[in-house]
């Protein structure tokens, strides 16, 4: 079976011909992303971060270990408790597991889920595009480490939280990781949500994706070709995997990130509604009433 496409290819945001003309050697897409985020800072206005619908509690947890180093994550859950709830593994953007991701985790927990935000940067957070570029490049250098991190998060949800069903959700870099997790955890997930993340429409890749998929993309996001979106949609439908995709016309990459210049409040609100409807159907109240039974 073909190995999935490297995530380092997920963020080309200019026409390929222009990239080739400008760089005769191998292109590092993190450089292009840094240009797109020039001037951005990962700090959102509090007004753009709605509070959870119900009281939640949070913990900083160690959800596993890699290479002798603990994996630290952020756990958010309804104030009534974290155990035996449908659980979401959340994957951060290229900035890292920062306050925006923690706020989104709390908001998701307010909908009745246990939410574990994984950390792929080993406790480091970027505060400017250059730092984010370096951290993302380092993370993508070893796909096996990414896979092991994802498996550790799933193991924590299954063993420690006793989750009856597990789903994934991520944005940008994390959207690509959510797509990856659907392959790494093939047959173990109840739902996969991808916000403007890397896609690969190769049938060998798609054949490993069995969980229902929701994809949310910006129509003006040149980092993710519409041909890839359409190819994945067709491929998943052809193999019988439930898939729902929405592309927002006139909206760019990272439209749901309230700290970025591309933030679009209307698209973000609609995407949130679609996300909740999807999770309610497949993760919280799955068809048949049983959901995906987690297993090791």
N, C-alpha and C positions, 0 to 999 in steps of 0.2 A: 504493500500500500504506500502511496506517495506520502511523504512527510509534508505536513501543512506548510504553507508559504511562510517565510520568516516575517515576524511582526514588524521588522524594520522597514518593510515596504508599505506600511499603512498610511503614511502621512505625506505623500507627494501632493503638493497643493498648487502646482503649476503644470502646464502642458509638458509632456515627456520630451517633446522635441526641443523645447526651450532649455530643459535641464541638460540634455545631451549636448546641445550647442555650447552651453556655458561651462560644462564640466566633462572633459573627455575621459576622465577616470571614473571609478565607481562613485556614485552619488550617495551621499549620506543624507537621507530625508530629514534627520533631526535638524540639520542646518536650515532647511527650508521652513520647517516648523518654527524655528527660532525667529526667522524673518517675519513670519505671519504674526507672531506674538510680540513683536518688538513694541515696547511701550506698555504691554499688559503687565498687570500685577495681580496675583491670585488672592485678592481681597475683595469680597463682595459687600455691597451695602446691606446692612441688616434688614432693610425693608424688602430686599429681594430674596430673603431666606425665610419663608413662612414657618411658623412654629408647628410642631406636630399636632395632629388633631386630638390626641389623647396624651396623658402624662406618660413619659418614658424615663427609663433609667439607662445609665451608660457605665461601661467599664473599659479600662485598658487591659487587654488580655494577651497572653502568649498562646498562640494557637498551634504551635509546632516548633520544629527546629530544623535548620539546614546548615550543614557544614560546621556544626558546633555552635551556631548562633541561633538564639531564639527568634521566632517570628512574632512580632508584636502587631496586634490589630486593635480595632475599635469595635466594641460590641454595644449595640443599642437594642432595647427591647421594651415592650409595654411595662408599665410600673407593676403590673400583676405578676410578672415573671418571664424568664427567657426560655424555659424548658418546654419541650414538646409542642413548639410552635412551628408553623411553616417558616423556613429560614432562607434569607437572601445572602449570598456572597456578593459583596460589592467591590468593584475594581475602580481604582482612582484614575484620574486624568494624568497628564504628563507632569503636573506639578507635584504629585505625591499625595499622601494621605494627610491632607491639610484640613483647615477648619471648614472649607466648603463641603468636602466629602463627609466630614463628621456631621455637619448640619443636615445634609441629605440623608445620611444614615438614620438620624433621629426622626426625620420626617417620615421616612419609610417605616420605621418602627411604630410610629403613631398610627399606622394603618393596620397594625395587628401582627407584624412580623418580628422575628428575631433577625437582626441585621449584623453581619460580621463583615467589616471593611478590612480587606487584606492589604498588606503593605509589601510592595515589590521593590522598594528603595531602601529597605533595612534602616528604618527610623530617620531617614533624611527627607527633608522637604525643600523644594526649590522656591525661591522668592523672586527670581527673575528668569527670563527665557534662556539665558546661557547656562545657568545652573540646571534648569529642567532638561535642557538638551543633553548635558553630560550624564545626568542620572538615568534618563531614558535610554541613552546609548548603552550604558553599563548594564541595565536590566535586560535589554534585548540581546546582549552578547551571548547569552547562554539559555536557549529555549528549554533545556532540561531542568534548569533551576526554576523557571517560570512554571513549568508543569508540576514540579514537586511542591511548589508554594500553593498552587491551586488545590492539589490533592490534600495538603495539610489542612487547608481551610475547610474542605469538605469533611475530612475526618473529624475535625473539631465539631462541626455542626451535627454530624451523625452520632458520634460517641459521647460528646460532652453535653450537647444541647438536646439530644434525643429528638432531632427534627424528624417529623413524619414525611416531609418533602422539602427539597432544596432547589432553589433557583439561583440564577446569576443575573447581575445587572452591572453595566459599566458605561463610561462615557469616554469617547476619543481613544486614547491609549487603552483605557479600561474597557471600552466597547470592543476593541480588538481582542482583549483578554477574555471577554465574555464569550465571543465567538470561539476562541481557543478552548475555553473551559467546556463548551458544549461537545468538543471532540475528546478532550482529556477525560471527561466524566461521562463518556458515552453510555447511555442507558441508565444513568443514575440521577438525572435532573428532571424536574417537573416543568421548568420554564427557563427561557433564555431571553434577556432583553439587551439589545445592542443600540446604544446611542452613538451614531456617526463613527462607528469603528470599522477596522479593517475587515474585508470579506474576501473569500476565495471561492469561486464557483466551480472548482474542479470536482467532478463527481466522486472521486476517491475521498476527498475531504468531506463533502456533504454527506456521504454514506454513513459517517460516524455520528452525525447529528440526528438525534431521535427526539429530543425535547422540543415542544412548541417554541417558535421563535417570533419575537417582535422586533422589528427594525425601524428606527426613527432617524431620518436623514434630512439634510438641508439641500434644496434644489440647486443652490449656488455653491455647494461644497465640492470644489474640484479635486479634493484629496481622495474622494471615493467615487470612482466612475459609475455613472448610471448603468452602464453595461454590466458591472459587477453586481449591483443591487438587483437588476432584473434577472441576471443569470442565477444568482442564489435563490431568488424567489421561485423561478421556474423549476430549478433543480430540486428544491425541497418539496414543492408541491408534487412533482413527478414521482418522488419516492414515498409520498404519503405523510410527510412531516408537516404538521400544522404550521403555517407561517402567515404573519400579518406585517405588511410594510407600509409606512407612510412617508412620503417625501414632501417637505414643505416648500412650495414655490417661493423664490426670492429670498430664501434664508440660507445663511452660510454655515460653515463648520462651527461647532461648539455653541450652537444657538441656545442651549439650555444652561450654559455656564454664566451665572450672574456677574462674574468678575471680568468677563471678556468683552471686547468691543463688538463681537458678533451676537451678543445676547439679544434674544427676541422674546419679549415677555409673552406675547400671544402664542407663539409656537411652543414655548416652554410649558405654558399652562395646558395647551392641548395635548402635548406629549405626555405630561403628567397624568392627565385623565385617561389617555389610552393605556398608559403603563398600569394604572390601578385597575382598569377593567380587565386587562390581560392577566395580571397577577391574581386577581380575584377569581377568574375563571380557571386558571391552570395550576396555581400554587395554593391558593387558600381554599377553593372549592373545585377541585379538579373533576373532570368527567369520570363518572363511575363512583366518585366519592372516596377514592383511595389514593390517587396521586401516584407519583413515582416513589416507590419504596426504596429509601437509601440503603446502599449496601457497599461493603468494602471490596 
